[in-house]
Amino acid sequence: MKSRFTIEQSCLLVIDVQGRLADLMYQKKRLFKEIITMIEAAKILGIPVHWFEQYPKGLGETKAAIKKLLSDDFYHEKLSFSACGVTDFMNQLRASGRHQCIVTGIETHVCVYQTVLDLLANGLSVKVNQQAVSSRQRSNKKLGLRNMEQAGAEITSTEMILFELMRTAKNPQFRNISRLLK
């Protein structure tokens, strides 16, 4: 049985939303909006946001509208497709004691997929926000989501995961999160 995600046990991953590649994503405007909403919500709720850049010298930097919301404390440059190939990230994650990862980013069928497989192999619980991941081709996005779900990840949406984290309208941040979702 899958367990509910909590604010105290969760972290958000933003994978490789960089340069020209990000501009080629299927439904890129919606993708960027959903990732920004997830980052802003994580900040409001006090959830750490780990973000990754795949070989930034070649692929470019994270999109400016997204990067300006992120802290250098949780920045990770990578060459491996999986974010779990970054030793600093894995050390930070273990040290935090958090074992629930909410995953966003690109591309669904490559870096997001391989990260999710490795997170699951490390015994972590994983939810993939289907609205906040994408690939250049819609078919690859769908394939990546299907394979991640078959591997044991849960597929979620922005509203679904944020309301799950808050649990109740009595949550002190309910109004702030609700405003983000409008």
CYANA upper distance limits for C-alpha pairs under 8 A (distance plus 0.5 A):
  4 ARG  CA    164 GLU  CA      7.56
  4 ARG  CA    165 LEU  CA      8.39
  5 PHE  CA      9 GLN  CA      7.51
  5 PHE  CA     10 SER  CA      7.06
  5 PHE  CA    100 GLN  CA      7.08
  5 PHE  CA    161 ILE  CA      8.41
  5 PHE  CA    164 GLU  CA      7.27
  5 PHE  CA    165 LEU  CA      6.47
  6 THR  CA     10 SER  CA      6.48
  6 THR  CA    164 GLU  CA      8.11
  6 THR  CA    165 LEU  CA      5.57
  6 THR  CA    166 MET  CA      8.27
  7 ILE  CA     45 LEU  CA      7.32
  7 ILE  CA     46 GLY  CA      7.97
  7 ILE  CA     47 ILE  CA      6.87
  7 ILE  CA    165 LEU  CA      6.12
  7 ILE  CA    166 MET  CA      7.98
  8 GLU  CA     47 ILE  CA      7.96
  8 GLU  CA     98 ARG  CA      7.83
  9 GLN  CA     97 GLY  CA      7.87
  9 GLN  CA     98 ARG  CA      4.95
  9 GLN  CA     99 HIS  CA      6.36
  9 GLN  CA    100 GLN  CA      6.18
 10 SER  CA     47 ILE  CA      6.94
 10 SER  CA     48 PRO  CA      8.29
 10 SER  CA     98 ARG  CA      6.30
 10 SER  CA     99 HIS  CA      7.06
 10 SER  CA    100 GLN  CA      5.02
 10 SER  CA    101 CYS  CA      6.12
 10 SER  CA    102 ILE  CA      7.55
 11 CYS  CA     47 ILE  CA      6.01
 11 CYS  CA     48 PRO  CA      5.64
 11 CYS  CA     49 VAL  CA      6.52
 11 CYS  CA     50 HIS  CA      7.91
 11 CYS  CA     98 ARG  CA      7.45
 11 CYS  CA    100 GLN  CA      6.87
 11 CYS  CA    101 CYS  CA      5.62
 11 CYS  CA    102 ILE  CA      6.68
 12 LEU  CA     39 ILE  CA      8.18
 12 LEU  CA     42 ALA  CA      7.68
 12 LEU  CA     47 ILE  CA      7.47
 12 LEU  CA     48 PRO  CA      6.76
 12 LEU  CA     49 VAL  CA      5.20
 12 LEU  CA     50 HIS  CA      6.66
 12 LEU  CA    101 CYS  CA      6.38
 12 LEU  CA    102 ILE  CA      5.29
 12 LEU  CA    103 VAL  CA      6.54
 12 LEU  CA    104 THR  CA      8.09
 13 LEU  CA     49 VAL  CA      6.33
 13 LEU  CA     50 HIS  CA      5.41
 13 LEU  CA     51 TRP  CA      6.22
 13 LEU  CA     52 PHE  CA      8.37
 13 LEU  CA    101 CYS  CA      7.45
 13 LEU  CA    102 ILE  CA      6.63
 13 LEU  CA    103 VAL  CA      5.39
 13 LEU  CA    104 THR  CA      6.40
 13 LEU  CA    105 GLY  CA      8.25
 14 VAL  CA     35 ILE  CA      8.15
 14 VAL  CA     49 VAL  CA      7.73
 14 VAL  CA     50 HIS  CA      6.79
 14 VAL  CA     51 TRP  CA      5.10
 14 VAL  CA     52 PHE  CA      6.80
 14 VAL  CA    103 VAL  CA      7.04
 14 VAL  CA    104 THR  CA      5.50
 14 VAL  CA    105 GLY  CA      5.66
 15 ILE  CA     51 TRP  CA      6.35
 15 ILE  CA     52 PHE  CA      5.48
 15 ILE  CA     53 GLU  CA      7.26
 15 ILE  CA     83 ALA  CA      8.11
 15 ILE  CA    103 VAL  CA      8.26
 15 ILE  CA    104 THR  CA      6.71
 15 ILE  CA    105 GLY  CA      4.83
 15 ILE  CA    106 ILE  CA      6.43
 15 ILE  CA    111 CYS  CA      7.86
 15 ILE  CA    112 VAL  CA      7.29
 16 ASP  CA     51 TRP  CA      8.07
 16 ASP  CA     52 PHE  CA      5.89
 16 ASP  CA     53 GLU  CA      5.15
 16 ASP  CA     54 GLN  CA      6.22
 16 ASP  CA     62 THR  CA      7.32
 16 ASP  CA    105 GLY  CA      6.55
 16 ASP  CA    106 ILE  CA      6.26
 16 ASP  CA    107 GLU  CA      8.28
 16 ASP  CA    111 CYS  CA      8.43
 17 VAL  CA     21 LEU  CA      8.28
 17 VAL  CA     22 ALA  CA      5.93
 17 VAL  CA     53 GLU  CA      7.85
 17 VAL  CA     62 THR  CA      5.73
 17 VAL  CA     63 LYS  CA      6.78
 17 VAL  CA    105 GLY  CA      6.34
 17 VAL  CA    106 ILE  CA      6.50
 18 GLN  CA     22 ALA  CA      5.73
 18 GLN  CA     53 GLU  CA      7.45
 18 GLN  CA     56 PRO  CA      8.22
 18 GLN  CA     59 LEU  CA      6.96
 18 GLN  CA     60 GLY  CA      6.23
 18 GLN  CA     61 GLU  CA      5.61
 18 GLN  CA     62 THR  CA      4.54
 18 GLN  CA     63 LYS  CA      5.99
 19 GLY  CA     23 ASP  CA      7.48
 19 GLY  CA     59 LEU  CA      6.40
 19 GLY  CA     60 GLY  CA      5.11
 19 GLY  CA     61 GLU  CA      6.10
 19 GLY  CA     62 THR  CA      6.74
 19 GLY  CA     63 LYS  CA      6.71
 20 ARG  CA     24 LEU  CA      7.19
 20 ARG  CA     59 LEU  CA      7.74
 20 ARG  CA     60 GLY  CA      7.90
 21 LEU  CA     25 MET  CA      7.52
 21 LEU  CA     59 LEU  CA      7.65
 22 ALA  CA     28 LYS  CA      7.73
 22 ALA  CA     63 LYS  CA      8.12
 22 ALA  CA    106 ILE  CA      7.96
 23 ASP  CA     28 LYS  CA      6.93
 24 LEU  CA     28 LYS  CA      7.72
 24 LEU  CA    136 ARG  CA      6.12
 25 MET  CA    134 SER  CA      6.54
 25 MET  CA    135 SER  CA      5.75
 25 MET  CA    136 ARG  CA      4.79
 25 MET  CA    137 GLN  CA      7.75
 26 TYR  CA    134 SER  CA      6.63
 26 TYR  CA    135 SER  CA      6.42
 26 TYR  CA    136 ARG  CA      5.68
 26 TYR  CA    137 GLN  CA      6.47
 26 TYR  CA    138 ARG  CA      6.54
 27 GLN  CA     31 LEU  CA      6.72
 27 GLN  CA    134 SER  CA      8.23
 28 LYS  CA     32 PHE  CA      6.58
 28 LYS  CA    134 SER  CA      8.28
 29 LYS  CA     33 LYS  CA      6.72
 30 ARG  CA     34 GLU  CA      6.62
 30 ARG  CA    131 GLN  CA      8.08
 30 ARG  CA    132 ALA  CA      8.45
 31 LEU  CA     35 ILE  CA      6.72
 31 LEU  CA    131 GLN  CA      6.83
 31 LEU  CA    132 ALA  CA      5.60
 31 LEU  CA    133 VAL  CA      7.01
 31 LEU  CA    134 SER  CA      7.44
 32 PHE  CA     36 ILE  CA      6.58
 32 PHE  CA     66 ILE  CA      8.07
 32 PHE  CA    132 ALA  CA      7.82
 33 LYS  CA     37 THR  CA      6.66
 34 GLU  CA     38 MET  CA      6.66
 34 GLU  CA    131 GLN  CA      6.78
 34 GLU  CA    132 ALA  CA      5.69
 34 GLU  CA    158 THR  CA      7.37
 35 ILE  CA     39 ILE  CA      6.71
 35 ILE  CA     66 ILE  CA      8.15
 35 ILE  CA    104 THR  CA      7.24
 35 ILE  CA    105 GLY  CA      8.02
 35 ILE  CA    132 ALA  CA      5.75
 36 ILE  CA     40 GLU  CA      6.61
 36 ILE  CA     65 ALA  CA      8.40
 36 ILE  CA     66 ILE  CA      6.57
 36 ILE  CA     69 LEU  CA      8.42
 37 THR  CA     41 ALA  CA      6.52
 37 THR  CA    158 THR  CA      8.35
 37 THR  CA    180 LEU  CA      6.86
 37 THR  CA    181 LEU  CA      7.96
 38 MET  CA     42 ALA  CA      6.52
 38 MET  CA    158 THR  CA      7.31
 39 ILE  CA     43 LYS  CA      6.74
 39 ILE  CA     49 VAL  CA      7.47
 39 ILE  CA     69 LEU  CA      7.65
 39 ILE  CA     70 LEU  CA      8.28
 40 GLU  CA     44 ILE  CA      6.82
 40 GLU  CA     69 LEU  CA      7.97
 40 GLU  CA    180 LEU  CA      8.40
 41 ALA  CA     45 LEU  CA      6.62
 41 ALA  CA    162 LEU  CA      8.12
 41 ALA  CA    177 ILE  CA      6.60
 41 ALA  CA    180 LEU  CA      7.92
 42 ALA  CA     46 GLY  CA      6.36
 42 ALA  CA     47 ILE  CA      5.25
 42 ALA  CA     48 PRO  CA      7.34
 42 ALA  CA     49 VAL  CA      7.52
 43 LYS  CA     47 ILE  CA      6.54
 43 LYS  CA     48 PRO  CA      7.84
 43 LYS  CA     49 VAL  CA      8.41
 44 ILE  CA    173 GLN  CA      7.64
 44 ILE  CA    176 ASN  CA      8.16
 44 ILE  CA    177 ILE  CA      8.14
 45 LEU  CA    173 GLN  CA      7.52
 48 PRO  CA     74 PHE  CA      8.28
 49 VAL  CA     70 LEU  CA      7.81
 49 VAL  CA     71 SER  CA      8.31
 49 VAL  CA     74 PHE  CA      7.05
 50 HIS  CA     74 PHE  CA      5.21
 50 HIS  CA     75 TYR  CA      6.59
 50 HIS  CA     76 HIS  CA      7.92
 50 HIS  CA     89 PHE  CA      8.26
 51 TRP  CA     70 LEU  CA      8.09
 51 TRP  CA     74 PHE  CA      6.75
 51 TRP  CA     75 TYR  CA      5.62
 51 TRP  CA     76 HIS  CA      6.61
 52 PHE  CA     75 TYR  CA      6.49
 52 PHE  CA     76 HIS  CA      5.27
 52 PHE  CA     77 GLU  CA      6.15
 52 PHE  CA     78 LYS  CA      7.36
 52 PHE  CA     83 ALA  CA      7.66
 53 GLU  CA     61 GLU  CA      7.57
 53 GLU  CA     62 THR  CA      7.33
 53 GLU  CA     76 HIS  CA      7.02
 53 GLU  CA     77 GLU  CA      5.45
 53 GLU  CA     78 LYS  CA      6.57
 54 GLN  CA     59 LEU  CA      7.49
 54 GLN  CA     77 GLU  CA      6.66
 54 GLN  CA     78 LYS  CA      5.49
 54 GLN  CA     79 LEU  CA      6.20
 54 GLN  CA     80 SER  CA      8.16
 54 GLN  CA     81 PHE  CA      7.92
 55 TYR  CA     59 LEU  CA      6.58
 55 TYR  CA     60 GLY  CA      8.25
 55 TYR  CA     77 GLU  CA      7.26
 55 TYR  CA     78 LYS  CA      6.54
 55 TYR  CA     79 LEU  CA      6.16
 56 PRO  CA     60 GLY  CA      5.09
 56 PRO  CA     61 GLU  CA      6.04
 56 PRO  CA     77 GLU  CA      7.94
 57 LYS  CA     61 GLU  CA      8.46
 62 THR  CA     66 ILE  CA      7.35
 62 THR  CA     67 LYS  CA      6.15
 63 LYS  CA     67 LYS  CA      6.45
 64 ALA  CA     68 LYS  CA      6.51
 65 ALA  CA     69 LEU  CA      7.88
 66 ILE  CA     70 LEU  CA      7.57
 71 SER  CA     75 TYR  CA      7.42
 74 PHE  CA     89 PHE  CA      8.28
 76 HIS  CA     86 VAL  CA      7.68
 76 HIS  CA     88 ASP  CA      8.01
 76 HIS  CA     89 PHE  CA      7.28
 77 GLU  CA     86 VAL  CA      8.23
 78 LYS  CA     83 ALA  CA      7.47
 78 LYS  CA     85 GLY  CA      8.01
 78 LYS  CA     86 VAL  CA      6.74
 80 SER  CA     85 GLY  CA      6.14
 80 SER  CA     86 VAL  CA      8.05
 81 PHE  CA     85 GLY  CA      8.11
 81 PHE  CA    110 VAL  CA      7.38
 81 PHE  CA    111 CYS  CA      5.23
 81 PHE  CA    114 GLN  CA      7.11
 81 PHE  CA    115 THR  CA      7.88
 82 SER  CA     86 VAL  CA      8.47
 82 SER  CA    111 CYS  CA      5.86
 82 SER  CA    112 VAL  CA      7.65
 82 SER  CA    113 TYR  CA      8.34
 82 SER  CA    114 GLN  CA      5.45
 82 SER  CA    115 THR  CA      4.69
 82 SER  CA    116 VAL  CA      8.42
 82 SER  CA    118 ASP  CA      7.71
 83 ALA  CA     89 PHE  CA      8.09
 83 ALA  CA    111 CYS  CA      7.88
 83 ALA  CA    114 GLN  CA      8.47
 83 ALA  CA    115 THR  CA      5.81
 84 CYS  CA     89 PHE  CA      7.50
 84 CYS  CA     90 MET  CA      6.67
 84 CYS  CA    115 THR  CA      6.48
 84 CYS  CA    118 ASP  CA      6.77
 84 CYS  CA    119 LEU  CA      7.44
 85 GLY  CA     90 MET  CA      8.47
 86 VAL  CA     90 MET  CA      6.99
 87 THR  CA     91 ASN  CA      6.58
 88 ASP  CA     92 GLN  CA      6.56
 89 PHE  CA     93 LEU  CA      6.52
 90 MET  CA     94 ARG  CA      6.62
 91 ASN  CA     95 ALA  CA      6.55
 92 GLN  CA     96 SER  CA      6.59
 93 LEU  CA     97 GLY  CA      7.19
 93 LEU  CA     98 ARG  CA      6.98
 93 LEU  CA     99 HIS  CA      8.33
 94 ARG  CA     98 ARG  CA      7.59
 99 HIS  CA    123 GLY  CA      8.44
 99 HIS  CA    124 LEU  CA      5.58
 99 HIS  CA    125 SER  CA      6.71
100 GLN  CA    124 LEU  CA      6.42
100 GLN  CA    125 SER  CA      5.22
100 GLN  CA    126 VAL  CA      6.39
100 GLN  CA    127 LYS  CA      8.39
101 CYS  CA    124 LEU  CA      7.68
101 CYS  CA    125 SER  CA      6.69
101 CYS  CA    126 VAL  CA      5.39
101 CYS  CA    127 LYS  CA      6.84
102 ILE  CA    126 VAL  CA      6.46
102 ILE  CA    127 LYS  CA      5.40
102 ILE  CA    128 VAL  CA      6.31
102 ILE  CA    129 ASN  CA      7.53
103 VAL  CA    112 VAL  CA      7.94
103 VAL  CA    116 VAL  CA      8.27
103 VAL  CA    126 VAL  CA      7.74
103 VAL  CA    127 LYS  CA      6.73
103 VAL  CA    128 VAL  CA      5.29
103 VAL  CA    129 ASN  CA      6.74
104 THR  CA    112 VAL  CA      7.91
104 THR  CA    128 VAL  CA      6.98
104 THR  CA    129 ASN  CA      6.51
104 THR  CA    130 GLN  CA      8.46
104 THR  CA    132 ALA  CA      5.59
104 THR  CA    133 VAL  CA      5.61
105 GLY  CA    112 VAL  CA      7.11
105 GLY  CA    132 ALA  CA      6.75
105 GLY  CA    133 VAL  CA      5.21
105 GLY  CA    134 SER  CA      7.26
106 ILE  CA    110 VAL  CA      8.25
106 ILE  CA    111 CYS  CA      7.11
106 ILE  CA    112 VAL  CA      6.59
106 ILE  CA    133 VAL  CA      6.16
106 ILE  CA    134 SER  CA      5.91
106 ILE  CA    135 SER  CA      6.58
107 GLU  CA    111 CYS  CA      6.22
107 GLU  CA    112 VAL  CA      6.41
107 GLU  CA    113 TYR  CA      8.43
107 GLU  CA    133 VAL  CA      7.47
107 GLU  CA    134 SER  CA      6.06
107 GLU  CA    135 SER  CA      5.07
107 GLU  CA    136 ARG  CA      7.96
107 GLU  CA    141 LYS  CA      8.10
108 THR  CA    112 VAL  CA      5.41
108 THR  CA    113 TYR  CA      6.28
108 THR  CA    133 VAL  CA      6.28
108 THR  CA    134 SER  CA      5.71
108 THR  CA    135 SER  CA      5.91
108 THR  CA    140 ASN  CA      7.62
108 THR  CA    141 LYS  CA      5.75
108 THR  CA    144 GLY  CA      5.84
108 THR  CA    145 LEU  CA      7.44
109 HIS  CA    113 TYR  CA      5.69
109 HIS  CA    114 GLN  CA      8.34
109 HIS  CA    135 SER  CA      7.41
109 HIS  CA    140 ASN  CA      6.27
109 HIS  CA    141 LYS  CA      6.53
109 HIS  CA    143 LEU  CA      7.25
109 HIS  CA    144 GLY  CA      4.65
109 HIS  CA    145 LEU  CA      8.03
110 VAL  CA    114 GLN  CA      6.51
110 VAL  CA    144 GLY  CA      8.17
111 CYS  CA    115 THR  CA      6.47
112 VAL  CA    116 VAL  CA      6.64
112 VAL  CA    133 VAL  CA      8.36
113 TYR  CA    117 LEU  CA      6.79
113 TYR  CA    144 GLY  CA      6.55
113 TYR  CA    145 LEU  CA      8.33
113 TYR  CA    147 ASN  CA      8.40
113 TYR  CA    148 MET  CA      6.81
114 GLN  CA    118 ASP  CA      6.79
115 THR  CA    119 LEU  CA      6.60
116 VAL  CA    120 LEU  CA      6.63
116 VAL  CA    126 VAL  CA      7.41
116 VAL  CA    148 MET  CA      7.34
116 VAL  CA    153 ALA  CA      7.79
117 LEU  CA    121 ALA  CA      6.66
117 LEU  CA    148 MET  CA      7.64
117 LEU  CA    151 ALA  CA      7.51
118 ASP  CA    122 ASN  CA      6.68
119 LEU  CA    123 GLY  CA      7.16
119 LEU  CA    124 LEU  CA      6.00
119 LEU  CA    125 SER  CA      8.02
119 LEU  CA    126 VAL  CA      7.69
120 LEU  CA    124 LEU  CA      5.67
120 LEU  CA    125 SER  CA      6.95
120 LEU  CA    126 VAL  CA      7.35
120 LEU  CA    151 ALA  CA      8.46
120 LEU  CA    152 GLY  CA      7.76
120 LEU  CA    153 ALA  CA      7.98
125 SER  CA    153 ALA  CA      7.68
126 VAL  CA    152 GLY  CA      8.40
126 VAL  CA    153 ALA  CA      5.58
126 VAL  CA    154 GLU  CA      6.85
127 LYS  CA    153 ALA  CA      6.10
127 LYS  CA    154 GLU  CA      5.14
127 LYS  CA    155 ILE  CA      6.13
127 LYS  CA    156 THR  CA      6.79
128 VAL  CA    133 VAL  CA      8.30
128 VAL  CA    145 LEU  CA      8.43
128 VAL  CA    153 ALA  CA      7.40
128 VAL  CA    154 GLU  CA      6.73
128 VAL  CA    155 ILE  CA      5.44
128 VAL  CA    156 THR  CA      6.35
128 VAL  CA    157 SER  CA      8.35
129 ASN  CA    133 VAL  CA      7.06
129 ASN  CA    155 ILE  CA      6.57
129 ASN  CA    156 THR  CA      5.28
129 ASN  CA    157 SER  CA      5.28
129 ASN  CA    158 THR  CA      6.79
129 ASN  CA    161 ILE  CA      8.38
130 GLN  CA    134 SER  CA      8.38
130 GLN  CA    145 LEU  CA      7.84
130 GLN  CA    155 ILE  CA      6.77
130 GLN  CA    156 THR  CA      6.50
130 GLN  CA    157 SER  CA      6.18
131 GLN  CA    157 SER  CA      6.26
131 GLN  CA    158 THR  CA      7.24
132 ALA  CA    157 SER  CA      8.32
132 ALA  CA    158 THR  CA      8.12
133 VAL  CA    141 LYS  CA      8.19
134 SER  CA    138 ARG  CA      8.15
134 SER  CA    141 LYS  CA      6.04
135 SER  CA    140 ASN  CA      6.62
135 SER  CA    141 LYS  CA      5.66
136 ARG  CA    140 ASN  CA      8.00
136 ARG  CA    141 LYS  CA      8.37
137 GLN  CA    141 LYS  CA      7.07
138 ARG  CA    142 LYS  CA      6.78
139 SER  CA    143 LEU  CA      6.62
140 ASN  CA    144 GLY  CA      6.48
141 LYS  CA    145 LEU  CA      6.72
142 LYS  CA    146 ARG  CA      6.62
143 LEU  CA    147 ASN  CA      6.63
144 GLY  CA    148 MET  CA      6.60
145 LEU  CA    149 GLU  CA      6.65
145 LEU  CA    155 ILE  CA      7.81
146 ARG  CA    150 GLN  CA      6.71
147 ASN  CA    151 ALA  CA      6.64
148 MET  CA    152 GLY  CA      6.98
148 MET  CA    153 ALA  CA      6.00
148 MET  CA    154 GLU  CA      8.34
149 GLU  CA    153 ALA  CA      5.21
149 GLU  CA    154 GLU  CA      6.21
149 GLU  CA    155 ILE  CA      7.00
156 THR  CA    160 MET  CA      6.62
156 THR  CA    161 ILE  CA      6.78
157 SER  CA    161 ILE  CA      6.62
158 THR  CA    162 LEU  CA      6.67
159 GLU  CA    163 PHE  CA      6.47
159 GLU  CA    181 LEU  CA      7.71
160 MET  CA    164 GLU  CA      6.61
161 ILE  CA    165 LEU  CA      6.63
162 LEU  CA    166 MET  CA      6.83
162 LEU  CA    177 ILE  CA      8.24
163 PHE  CA    167 ARG  CA      6.45
163 PHE  CA    168 THR  CA      8.01
166 MET  CA    171 ASN  CA      6.35
166 MET  CA    173 GLN  CA      8.33
166 MET  CA    174 PHE  CA      7.53
167 ARG  CA    171 ASN  CA      7.74
168 THR  CA    174 PHE  CA      8.30
169 ALA  CA    174 PHE  CA      6.17
170 LYS  CA    174 PHE  CA      7.35
173 GLN  CA    177 ILE  CA      6.63
174 PHE  CA    178 SER  CA      6.48
175 ARG  CA    179 ARG  CA      6.69
176 ASN  CA    180 LEU  CA      7.17
177 ILE  CA    181 LEU  CA      7.12
178 SER  CA    182 LYS  CA      7.29
